């Protein structure tokens, strides 16, 4: 029943933008690269920050008018303003997440995990007169170990910030960006985290679990794309085919040696292949020019890097029962995805209060994976209470489908460890998160998570057949750059 409900919700969500768009026309000076959550925030900074798409709704404000209220923020110093005027934007952030499961999973317990990063964006047009050019870098420091890796054992993470199992400083993003043709063309090359560019719905990061933040879990783990801070060599080209549509194409190195390193070894001798993603998008999402913003995007990907066989060793025997070294599989890793979101309630164009529904589908086309499919849906309500217009309340429902090979492997290991039972083919994750915006750049996010028929792919060597698990978590996000008055980072991982 839950599976059918998710399918129906997804279909309804994806059809809604098309139905609404029949009476729309393109707005001027707009682009397709951000959704409602981004666009409203940037709209507060003035017309030059207009990065969305849309049409003028009769009940909305005139084009170019500004929201009546702004999220409370700390004052910007003269030094920060001078740096921004000179083309320098500093980014720094700390995210800390604690989670505990009281029932279910492989066992019960709690863990804390976090990440600090610092970086900068340099506008080379202001600094050197290079029109449309910029340079970006970010250094990261991960710490802690996650609940799913040590306690619950699930494939999905209960703390989305857990990205690197090697606590150390790591140079991640290091890239040159060039825009041209009135910003319709955007090219970026260098050391990149490839998931930054594909499969993003910004509204999906209003949660603590990693079901969809900053992209669906399967796109992070099973596509050959790399997640920052584990940057690899690559290039990305995004072109706005119209004011409301775009195509995004990338080519990225696959290098498993990057994750445990400090990010300073840029040799390619340890590369195992490359990944080629392509994404198409259609959006009308400028809150200054459209009453009910939306975006719809879909993509395909292919990766040539060899895979580790899920259930066979090099002798062709069941890996779970006989052990040994896992066989290597040279099949092409490929798949596709589609996703979208739409604001369906927005009582006042001068307020951020809104109700946004979203959904998506990620499908693998080969079986040497842990999960074969992810389907998700949910909502984010901004300003659930009129006296808290910047808080968000969100519900995320994700359904995962195990591959038959992973299902067999887990059952074999369980039997070898003295247990019985087979993991369910389908697993459903629920995440209810409330984000308290204390001040612009400072958020506290309590979360309640429930997983039906959880897997134990992160802790396969157990006799336990995991029962439904309940998790409570809390996340603290401190955007130090925004608190100081610098501009928010572009939406990424």
PyMOL commands that set and color helices and strands:
alter all, ss='L'
color gray80, all
select helices_A, chain A and resi 2-23+36-43+47-49+78-85+124-128+147-152+194-197+202-205+217-221+319-322+404-416+457-459+480-484
alter helices_A, ss='H'
color red, helices_A
select strands_A, chain A and resi 88-105+109-123+133-144+169-180+185-192+232-239+245-254+273-284+294-303+307-313+326-329+333-345+354-364+371-382+392-402+426-439+442-452+467-479
alter strands_A, ss='S'
color yellow, strands_A
deselect
rebuild
show_as cartoon
